[in-house]
Amino acid sequence: MDVEDESEDSFNNFVAVLGLGREDEDLLPPAKLQTEARVLPIICMGKGYTSFVHKVDALLYALALESTVDDRQANLQAYGQRELKSSSPIRKNLSLEPDCLDEPHSEQQPAVALVPARLEDPEESARLARFFPNCFKIPGIKHICDNLLGSTLQALPQWSSLLPKLQSLDQLLSNVAWRERFVALCLNDRPMHERNAILQWKADHLGGLRWQVISGFCREVLPIETLLRNAWNTNRYMLGSVETKQPFLVEECSKAHLQRIRDLMADDYSWACIALVAMLSSEADLIGSWSEACPCHPLEYETGRSRSRTNSAAKKEAKQCPFRSCRAPELAAGKGIQLLCERMSGHRGPFLEYAHKAPEAKRHELISSWRAACSKLFGF
């Protein structure tokens, strides 16, 4: 299903949530009909306290943007009240009717645009406090990968078989003795930069099995997939070089690791699963970092500049900006979901290449898993 088709289905579901039947479509002005999609990125945000606060503020902006149509505003307010009622008691002090809903339209418009960083102006600070009643004082939003993708991907059918293989690969790359033996026996005829890619491996150890560590490990190992699979030779690794003929001391636990590494290196399906985790968690982290940043200082991928060219003073200024996490206007206007669509569309093609390398019987499962996880990010 294309992104456009999925967006249309999501819009239909959203209209149903608001109690607006499709039979009313002809009665609604086309421009106003499109603005319903502003709430889609609000629905797809995480489940933590800070993300809920952002969700409420973004919902407030959606209400403000729709305030010129009384019946639509009432439906949005009803949806928002249901969100508040379903929250835990600690969140009951959050308001859904701040001063910004009573502000003139001329004052609402600048708040929807990028936040001006005129901190020394008391009037500007007071105006921003009205437009950010909740998240203005909350320092961050929890990454969606921990809230959503972790629980989703771990429930996928391939997860139970993939995790032990990842642990064995981690043993090969993180254990100094194993890693150096791999380089000496399997990469001895490779260029120095390829050997350094293994010797300088720095990904977090999988001992804790936290989802953020697992997804980060997959993102680190995917770029060196071809190098690992082409270089791995189980017999050479175990028996040593022809000159020395020094066999590897194989303990029982080592035998299990070596068997899983050998299976992983020969299994296109497992690498498609790694690509699934790596690509989706990358996009989840991206929207998380975007949500935690401020609209005053664009991120590197928004400006097109590389990290090395970004001025250190500008980085420090961005980290200290008091408007960090004040993304409610942009979320309400749909910028967050637009960013996700643009970035994830670029990954769909590479993932399908991995999926088509897998056995034919597994391809449908992989593509279905991709769509299931994407639905969590897009909020479908």
N, C-alpha and C positions, 0 to 999 in steps of 0.2 A: 504494500500500500504506500503511495507517495505521501510526502509530508503534507501536500495540499489536501489530499483526501482525509488524512488523519485530523488536520486542523478543522475541516468541515464537520467531521463527526464530533470533535470536541466542542465546537460551537453549538451543535444541536443539543448535546448533553448540558451545556452551560445554560442555554435558553430554558431547558426543562427544569434545571435547578432553580432558576429565577421565577418559574411559573409563567413564562411567556411561551405560549404554544406557537408552533410554526404557522398555524392558521392566521396569526396576527402579522405575519411578515409583510403583507401588502399594505398594512396600515402604518408601518414604521418608515420614517425617512431613511433612505439607503445609508447616508453618512452616519446616522445614529445607530443603525443596525451593526455597523462595523465596530463601533466603540465598545460593544459588549466584550470583545476579545481582550479588553484591558485587564479583566479580572483573571484571565487564564494564567499569567505568570504568578499571580498571588496564590492561586490554588497549589501550584507546584513547588512552593517553598518548603523548607524543612520543618521538622517537628519540635525543635528545641524552643526554649523560652524566648531567646533573642529573635529567632526567626519568626515566632508567632507575633512578637511586637512589630516587626517589619511588616508582617502580613496585615496587621490591623491598620498601620499607617498607610500602606499601599491601598488598602480597601477604602480608606478615607479619601484618598486622592481620586480613586475611581468614582466615588460618590460626588466629589466636587466637580469632576469633569462632566458628570451626567446631570448636574443640578438644574440645568435648563429644561429638562423634561421631567415633570413632577412624578408621573406614574413609574417611569424607569428608576428614578431615585428611590422611590418607596420600595421597589423590589430589591434593589441593591442593599438598602438599609436592612430589609428583612433578612437577606442572606448574611449580612454582617452580624446581626444580632444572634443568628443561629450559631455563627462561629464563636462568638463570645460565650454563649450559654454552654457550648460543648467543651469549653476550656476548664482547666483546673481552678480551684478557688483562689489560688495565689494571683491569678490574672484578672480577677473580678474588678480590680480598681482601674483597669484600662477603659478608656472612654471611646465611644463610637460617634460622639457628637461634639467635636471640639470647635473652637472658634472659627477654624478655617472654613467650615461649611457655611458660615454666615458672612464671610468676606465677600466684597464685590468681585465680580468676574475679572476686573482689571488687575486685582491683586493676586488672584489665583494663577493667572497665566505665567508670571515670572517664576512662581514656585515649581511649576511643572518643568520648566527649562532647567539648565544647569544652575546649581546653587552658587550665587556670587560670594566670594570669600572676603567680604568687607566686615571683618570681625570687630574692628574698632568702632563701628557705627552702632550705638545702642539701639536705635530704631530697627536696624537690620537684624540684630540679634533677637530682638523681641518678635519681629515678624517671623523669623525662622522658627522660633520656639513655638509659635502658633501652628506653623505648617508641619512641624515634626513633634507632635505632642507626646509621642511615646518613644520612638527609636532615637530621638535626638540625644537622649541621655544613656543609651545602651551601646556599649563599645563592641559591636560585632554581630555576625550571623554565623551560626554553626554550618559547617560544610555539608552540602547535601549528600556527599558520598558516604559519610558516616550515618546519616539519618535514613537515607532511602536505598541507595544502591547496594550497600553492604548486605542488608537483610534480603534484598531482591536477588542478587546474584548468588548468595550462599544457598538460596532455596532452589537454584536451577539444577536440573538432573545431572549435569556434568561436574558439579562442584566436588562431590565426595571423592571422585577419582583423580581430579586435578590437584587438590591440595597436597596429598602425599608426594606427588611428583615435584611440586614447587618446593617442598621442604628438602627433598633430596638435591635438587638443583641449588638451593641455598647452601647446602652442606658443601657442594663442590666449589661454589664461588666465595663463600664467606670463611671457610676453614683455610687458614694460611697454607698448611701442609698439602691439602688436597688441591688448592688452587695452583701452587707452585709446581706440583707434579703434573697437573694438566698442561700447564704452559711448557714445561720441559719436554714432555713426551708427545704431546699432540699438536703443539703450536711451534715446535722448534724450527720449522721451515717457513714460518709465516713472517710477514713484515713486522717491524718493531711496534708500530702503532696498534696493530691487532693484539700483540702480546700484552702491551700496556693496558689495553682495554680490559683485559682479565686481571692483570696484576694489580691494577689500581681500582678494583671494584669497591664501591663504597655504599651500596644499598643497605638499608636497615636489615638486621637479622630477623628472621621470621619466628623467633622463639616465642614471642608473645601472642602471635596469631591475631593481632589487631587488624581490623579491616583496612585501615589507612596504610599500615605497613605492607600488607599483602598487595593492595592495589599499586602502591609505590614500587614494590619489587617487580610487578608485572610491567610497569612502564619503563623501568630501567633495563630489564632483560630483553624486551622485545626488539630494540634496535640491534642487538648483537645476536639475534636468532640465527642468521645465516652463518656467522662465524662459528658459533657453538656447534651447530648441526653438521657443518662440513668438517670440522676439526675432530669431533669426538670419535674415539676408537677404543672400545671397551677392552679388547685384548691388549693393545699397546699400553693402556693405562694400568692394567693389572699386572702385566708381566715385566714392564720396564723396557728399556731400549735393547736393541740387539747387541750393542757393545757391552753393556754392563750385565745384562740378563739378571737383574735384581728384581725379584717379584715383589708385588705390593702385599703388605701384611693385611690379609682380608679377614676381618672379624665378622661375626654373624650380622651385626648391625650394618657393617659396611657392605655386605653382600646385598642386603635389601636396598640400600641407597643406590648402589651401582646398577641393580636391575631396573629400578625406577628411572634412573637417568638414561639408561639405554633405551627404555621404552619411550621416554619423552622425546629423545632426539629423533626417533623414527616415526613419531606420531603427528601427522598434520592436524588431526582433530584437536589434540591438546594445545597445539600452538594457536589454533583458531580461538580456543577458549581463553588463552592468555591475551590474545589481541582484543577479545571482547571486553575483558576486565580492564586492560590498559587504556583502551580508547574511551570507554564510557566513564571511567573514573577520572580521566584527564579532563573531560568536559565538565564533570561534576565539580572538580576542584576549580576549574576556570570560572564557572558562574558563582561559586562560593567566594573566590578572591575578588571578583567584580563586586559582589554584594557588600563585602567588607571594606572596599575602598571608598573613596569619596568622589563625587562628580566634579570636584574642582581640579583634580590632578589625573588626567587620563593615564591608563595603564599602558604598558609597552605594546601589547597587541592592538590597542586602540589607536595608537599614534603611528605604528609601523616601524618603530625604532627598536633596535636590539638592546638587550640588557647591558651590554658592555658600553653602549653609547649613552645610556641614561646617566645624567648628572647625579653624583652622590648627594649633593645638597638638595636636589629636587626630590630624591627618594626620601631623605630625612624629613623634608617639609611635608611630603605626602603622608608619612607615617604619623606625624604629629597633628595633622589637620583635624580640628574638632568636628568636622562634618563627615568623618569616616562613618560608613554604614548608613548614611542618610540617602538611601536610594529609593525611598517611597515614591517620589514623583515619576522617576524613570520606570519603576516596576509597574506603576499604575498605567503608564502610557504604553507599556508593552516592550520596552527596550530590552529587558532581561531575556524574555523568551525569543526576541528577534536575534539576540546575540547567540543564544543556544542553537537556534535553527541554522544560522550561518556556519557556526563552527562544526556542528555535528553532521551537517550535510557533507562537509569536506571529508569526514571520516567514514562515511557510509560506503563509499567505493572501495577504499583499502580493506575494510572489514569483509566485504563481499568477496574480495580476492582470497582472503584466508578461508572463508567459508567454502568456496568452490574447490579449494585444494583438499578439503576433508572428504571422507568417504560419502558417497551419494546418500546413503541411508541416514547420515547425520546432518546433512545440510539444512533440512527443514527445521530441525531442532535448534541449530545455531541461529538461523535467521529469526525464528520465533523468540529465542532468548534475547536477541538484540532488540527486537521490537518491544518485548516486555520491559526491559530495562530502560529503553528510551521513553516509554510511557511514564515512568517515574520522574524522569527529568523534565519532560514537557508538561506533566500534569494531566495527561489524557485519561 
